Amino acid sequence: MSEDHSVRQRRVLDASIERVWDAWTQPALMLEWFCPLGMTTTDAVVALRVGGRFRITMAQGPQALPTPPEFGPELVAEGTYEQVERPRLLGFTWTWVGWDEVSRVRINLRTVERGTELLLVHCRLRTEESQMFHEAGWHSTLENLCLAIIGPSGARKETDESGTKENA
């Protein structure tokens, strides 16, 4: 029996589903937000197709969230797209360069009365420490997304639902 630590975060954004999709898939837009608050995205490379790869480089700033010491001043995330269904579903593997963990992220988007509902599920995290690290990182990163695409009042509703699931 193994444990699957996961992170679930939901936002309702006052923006069209296409605008939110583009923010997740266009490198020029990803440079504006795809990192936790207090950091800067310095590079985003995307081959948006099933089997295509992405690589995101983030530089730590003085106000950045604490990161494990093995990361140093730059964090590089990369993965492979497993699901690309514009504009509703984006699924990809996720790994930090230099860290021995491959996990999965799924972004579900749907149009709602007040804009777009975004549900992020990050699963197959190996440890509770990894879960906590990613929970804080995604929370801050989604705040950055809200600021980038619609300003400080852009996220009208927010819930974070992290948990641990037992798998046989």
Secondary structure as GFF3:
##gff-version 3
##sequence-region A 1 168
A	DSSP	beta_strand	2	13	.	.	.	ID=ss1
A	DSSP	alpha_helix	17	25	.	.	.	ID=ss2
A	DSSP	alpha_helix	27	30	.	.	.	ID=ss3
A	DSSP	beta_strand	39	46	.	.	.	ID=ss4
A	DSSP	beta_strand	53	60	.	.	.	ID=ss5
A	DSSP	three_ten_helix	69	71	.	.	.	ID=ss6
A	DSSP	beta_strand	74	85	.	.	.	ID=ss7
A	DSSP	beta_strand	89	96	.	.	.	ID=ss8
A	DSSP	beta_strand	103	112	.	.	.	ID=ss9
A	DSSP	beta_strand	115	125	.	.	.	ID=ss10
A	DSSP	alpha_helix	128	150	.	.	.	ID=ss11
A	DSSP	beta_strand	155	160	.	.	.	ID=ss12
A	DSSP	beta_strand	163	167	.	.	.	ID=ss13
###
